[in-house]
């Protein structure tokens, strides 16, 4: 009988101890796997969504909240800014491009974003059906919106006031779907895009008087607001002077997506480190369990091992047998942990997709996963070394004499 078959037979004969050690190690590996999958995908997606956006200008409040709500569309906006202030920002020589955003409504959890065609161009959006909007109350849908809602070109829908799905529906201002975007792998996939004027029209108060300018002409911009502007600098020097100028304005604040995203990952990293440390404790506990199991098993099997020696098995064979049992147990636990980790990441991704948040999948691999298997095998090797050495040093005559 081969050493591998002997190892399997021994582990199978101790089902409860084997199952407990497998489970303990698998939980530790699964926890680390989920952390690796989520943090790697989240960081990659957030960096991609913020790429090419030097600054976000919006209402005063939390800079992180401003970035999360306007770049990633994961939070509630800090408020709105007057259109006149937004136009002053656009006219600043430090600005090469300013993409306006007007938020406030959603459809089935997907945000309706009033903007310009520049946003589609920025994320590399491409129309696969229909065309981009030209007039107010025409909408273009991201790929995830189409998949979740079933809306197609020619359909109509009404937005719901606010960011949450539950809210007052704007029946009197339905949108016409005029285009569908190809998947981009960016935040664009889960947005409903329309003209800024659409948002203004939906939220306009009927019968409101239009104020007059000093020269007696109507002030058509009065009362109109934007949520934010996504800024690209005209020169590298603008990174030094422009945010300071924005923050000096009474109604405006500037937030750097790069800085705020880094700060967010630092905050998340503290929690991830705690979970990772807990997972390592589980793995260490599993290693201790394997050591105890093999050490106790050695005492129980001393006579059997001595018989194997008399039948021709050398000390090295017994040494390898114990090492193989330890590494086999932890290797199986590592593989089980990887499988559980990927299933857990996919379950988390399904929950995030249902909540109209960022997309995470368990059906992908990250480079560091191979080291988890190496870690599991290393734990098994370390746990089996002492029992294996004792098996190697077995005194055949004394064990057989003791019976």
GIURPE-V400214 format. One record per residue. N is the residue number from 0. RES is the residue in one small letter. SS is DSSP state (H for helix, E for strand, C for the rest). D_CENTER is the distance of its C-alpha to the mean C-alpha in whole Angstrom. Layout:
BEGIN
n: <N | N>
res: <RES | RES>
ss: <SS | SS>
d_center: <D_CENTER | D_CENTER>
END
This chain:
BEGIN
n: <0 | 1 | 2 | 3 | 4 | 5 | 6 | 7 | 8 | 9 | 10 | 11 | 12 | 13 | 14 | 15 | 16 | 17 | 18 | 19 | 20 | 21 | 22 | 23 | 24 | 25 | 26 | 27 | 28 | 29 | 30 | 31 | 32 | 33 | 34 | 35 | 36 | 37 | 38 | 39 | 40 | 41 | 42 | 43 | 44 | 45 | 46 | 47 | 48 | 49 | 50 | 51 | 52 | 53 | 54 | 55 | 56 | 57 | 58 | 59 | 60 | 61 | 62 | 63 | 64 | 65 | 66 | 67 | 68 | 69 | 70 | 71 | 72 | 73 | 74 | 75 | 76 | 77 | 78 | 79 | 80 | 81 | 82 | 83 | 84 | 85 | 86 | 87 | 88 | 89 | 90 | 91 | 92 | 93 | 94 | 95 | 96 | 97 | 98 | 99 | 100 | 101 | 102 | 103 | 104 | 105 | 106 | 107 | 108 | 109 | 110 | 111 | 112 | 113 | 114 | 115 | 116 | 117 | 118 | 119 | 120 | 121 | 122 | 123 | 124 | 125 | 126 | 127 | 128 | 129 | 130 | 131 | 132 | 133 | 134 | 135 | 136 | 137 | 138 | 139 | 140 | 141 | 142 | 143 | 144 | 145 | 146 | 147 | 148 | 149 | 150 | 151 | 152 | 153 | 154 | 155 | 156 | 157 | 158 | 159 | 160 | 161 | 162 | 163 | 164 | 165 | 166 | 167 | 168 | 169 | 170 | 171 | 172 | 173 | 174 | 175 | 176 | 177 | 178 | 179 | 180 | 181 | 182 | 183 | 184 | 185 | 186 | 187 | 188 | 189 | 190 | 191 | 192 | 193 | 194 | 195 | 196 | 197 | 198 | 199 | 200 | 201 | 202 | 203 | 204 | 205 | 206 | 207 | 208 | 209 | 210 | 211 | 212 | 213 | 214 | 215 | 216 | 217 | 218 | 219 | 220 | 221 | 222 | 223 | 224 | 225 | 226 | 227 | 228 | 229 | 230 | 231 | 232 | 233 | 234 | 235 | 236 | 237 | 238 | 239 | 240 | 241 | 242 | 243 | 244 | 245 | 246 | 247 | 248 | 249 | 250 | 251 | 252 | 253 | 254 | 255 | 256 | 257 | 258 | 259 | 260 | 261 | 262 | 263 | 264 | 265 | 266 | 267 | 268 | 269 | 270 | 271 | 272 | 273 | 274 | 275 | 276 | 277 | 278 | 279 | 280 | 281 | 282 | 283 | 284 | 285 | 286 | 287 | 288 | 289 | 290 | 291 | 292 | 293 | 294 | 295 | 296 | 297 | 298 | 299 | 300 | 301 | 302 | 303 | 304 | 305 | 306 | 307 | 308 | 309 | 310 | 311 | 312 | 313 | 314 | 315 | 316 | 317 | 318 | 319 | 320 | 321 | 322 | 323 | 324 | 325 | 326 | 327 | 328 | 329 | 330 | 331 | 332 | 333 | 334 | 335 | 336 | 337 | 338 | 339 | 340 | 341 | 342 | 343 | 344 | 345 | 346 | 347 | 348 | 349 | 350 | 351 | 352 | 353 | 354 | 355 | 356 | 357 | 358 | 359 | 360 | 361 | 362 | 363 | 364 | 365 | 366 | 367 | 368 | 369 | 370 | 371 | 372 | 373 | 374 | 375 | 376 | 377 | 378 | 379 | 380 | 381 | 382 | 383 | 384 | 385 | 386 | 387 | 388 | 389 | 390 | 391 | 392 | 393 | 394 | 395 | 396 | 397 | 398 | 399 | 400 | 401 | 402>
res: <x | x | x | x | x | x | x | x | x | x | x | x | x | x | x | x | x | x | x | x | x | x | x | x | x | x | x | x | x | x | x | x | x | x | x | x | x | x | x | x | x | x | x | x | x | x | x | x | x | x | x | x | x | x | x | x | x | x | x | x | x | x | x | x | x | x | x | x | x | x | x | x | x | x | x | x | x | x | x | x | x | x | x | x | x | x | x | x | x | x | x | x | x | x | x | x | x | x | x | x | x | x | x | x | x | x | x | x | x | x | x | x | x | x | x | x | x | x | x | x | x | x | x | x | x | x | x | x | x | x | x | x | x | x | x | x | x | x | x | x | x | x | x | x | x | x | x | x | x | x | x | x | x | x | x | x | x | x | x | x | x | x | x | x | x | x | x | x | x | x | x | x | x | x | x | x | x | x | x | x | x | x | x | x | x | x | x | x | x | x | x | x | x | x | x | x | x | x | x | x | x | x | x | x | x | x | x | x | x | x | x | x | x | x | x | x | x | x | x | x | x | x | x | x | x | x | x | x | x | x | x | x | x | x | x | x | x | x | x | x | x | x | x | x | x | x | x | x | x | x | x | x | x | x | x | x | x | x | x | x | x | x | x | x | x | x | x | x | x | x | x | x | x | x | x | x | x | x | x | x | x | x | x | x | x | x | x | x | x | x | x | x | x | x | x | x | x | x | x | x | x | x | x | x | x | x | x | x | x | x | x | x | x | x | x | x | x | x | x | x | x | x | x | x | x | x | x | x | x | x | x | x | x | x | x | x | x | x | x | x | x | x | x | x | x | x | x | x | x | x | x | x | x | x | x | x | x | x | x | x | x | x | x | x | x | x | x | x | x | x | x | x | x | x | x | x | x | x | x | x | x | x | x | x | x | x | x | x | x | x | x | x | x | x | x | x | x | x | x | x | x | x | x>
ss: <C | C | H | H | H | H | H | H | H | H | H | H | H | C | H | H | H | H | H | H | H | H | H | H | H | H | H | H | H | H | H | H | H | H | H | H | H | H | H | H | H | H | H | H | H | H | H | H | H | H | C | C | C | C | E | E | E | E | C | C | C | C | H | H | H | H | H | H | H | H | C | C | C | C | C | C | C | C | C | C | E | E | H | H | H | H | H | H | H | H | C | C | C | C | E | E | E | E | E | E | E | E | E | E | E | E | E | C | C | E | E | E | E | E | E | C | H | H | H | H | H | H | C | C | C | C | E | E | E | E | C | C | C | C | C | C | C | E | E | E | E | C | H | H | H | H | H | H | H | C | C | C | C | C | C | E | E | C | C | E | E | C | C | C | C | C | C | C | E | C | C | C | C | C | E | E | E | E | E | E | E | C | C | C | C | C | H | H | H | H | E | E | E | E | E | H | H | H | H | H | H | H | H | C | C | C | C | C | C | C | C | E | C | C | C | C | C | E | C | C | C | C | C | C | E | E | C | E | E | E | E | E | E | C | C | C | C | H | H | H | H | H | H | H | H | H | H | H | C | C | C | C | E | E | E | C | H | H | H | H | H | H | H | H | H | H | H | H | H | H | H | H | H | H | H | H | H | H | H | H | H | H | H | H | H | H | H | H | H | H | H | H | H | H | H | H | H | H | H | H | C | H | H | H | H | H | H | H | H | H | C | C | C | C | H | H | H | H | H | H | H | H | H | H | H | H | H | H | H | H | H | H | H | H | H | H | H | H | H | H | H | H | H | H | H | H | H | H | H | H | H | H | H | H | C | C | C | C | C | C | C | C | C | C | C | C | C | C | H | H | H | H | H | H | H | H | H | H | H | H | H | H | H | H | H | H | H | H | H | H | H | H | C | C | C | H | H | H | H | H | H | H | C>
d_center: <49 | 46 | 44 | 41 | 42 | 44 | 40 | 39 | 42 | 42 | 38 | 39 | 42 | 40 | 37 | 36 | 36 | 34 | 32 | 31 | 30 | 28 | 26 | 26 | 25 | 22 | 20 | 20 | 19 | 16 | 15 | 14 | 13 | 10 | 9 | 10 | 8 | 5 | 6 | 7 | 5 | 3 | 7 | 8 | 7 | 8 | 11 | 12 | 12 | 14 | 17 | 20 | 20 | 22 | 23 | 22 | 25 | 25 | 27 | 27 | 25 | 22 | 21 | 17 | 17 | 19 | 16 | 14 | 16 | 17 | 15 | 12 | 14 | 12 | 15 | 19 | 21 | 23 | 26 | 28 | 30 | 34 | 34 | 37 | 35 | 32 | 35 | 36 | 33 | 33 | 36 | 36 | 37 | 33 | 31 | 31 | 29 | 28 | 26 | 26 | 24 | 25 | 23 | 25 | 24 | 22 | 23 | 21 | 18 | 18 | 19 | 22 | 22 | 26 | 26 | 28 | 27 | 26 | 23 | 23 | 24 | 22 | 19 | 21 | 22 | 24 | 27 | 27 | 29 | 31 | 31 | 30 | 31 | 34 | 35 | 34 | 32 | 31 | 28 | 25 | 22 | 19 | 19 | 16 | 19 | 22 | 20 | 19 | 23 | 25 | 26 | 28 | 31 | 34 | 32 | 32 | 30 | 30 | 27 | 27 | 27 | 24 | 21 | 21 | 22 | 25 | 28 | 31 | 31 | 33 | 35 | 37 | 35 | 33 | 31 | 32 | 30 | 31 | 28 | 25 | 23 | 22 | 18 | 16 | 13 | 12 | 12 | 16 | 15 | 15 | 18 | 21 | 23 | 27 | 30 | 30 | 33 | 32 | 30 | 33 | 35 | 33 | 33 | 37 | 40 | 43 | 46 | 45 | 47 | 46 | 47 | 49 | 49 | 52 | 54 | 54 | 51 | 48 | 45 | 43 | 40 | 40 | 38 | 35 | 32 | 28 | 25 | 24 | 25 | 23 | 25 | 26 | 28 | 32 | 32 | 31 | 33 | 32 | 29 | 31 | 33 | 31 | 29 | 32 | 34 | 31 | 31 | 35 | 35 | 35 | 33 | 30 | 27 | 25 | 22 | 20 | 17 | 17 | 18 | 16 | 13 | 14 | 16 | 12 | 11 | 15 | 14 | 11 | 13 | 16 | 14 | 13 | 16 | 18 | 16 | 16 | 20 | 21 | 19 | 22 | 24 | 24 | 24 | 27 | 29 | 29 | 30 | 33 | 33 | 34 | 37 | 38 | 39 | 40 | 42 | 44 | 44 | 46 | 48 | 49 | 49 | 51 | 54 | 52 | 51 | 55 | 56 | 53 | 55 | 58 | 57 | 56 | 53 | 53 | 51 | 48 | 47 | 47 | 45 | 43 | 43 | 41 | 39 | 38 | 37 | 35 | 33 | 33 | 32 | 29 | 28 | 28 | 26 | 23 | 23 | 23 | 20 | 18 | 18 | 17 | 14 | 13 | 15 | 13 | 9 | 11 | 12 | 9 | 8 | 11 | 12 | 9 | 11 | 14 | 13 | 13 | 9 | 6 | 7 | 5 | 8 | 11 | 13 | 13 | 14 | 13 | 16 | 17 | 17 | 21 | 21 | 20 | 23 | 25 | 25 | 25 | 29 | 29 | 29 | 32 | 34 | 34 | 35 | 38 | 39 | 42 | 43 | 43 | 45 | 48 | 48 | 49 | 52 | 53 | 57 | 58 | 61 | 61 | 58 | 60 | 63 | 61 | 60>
END
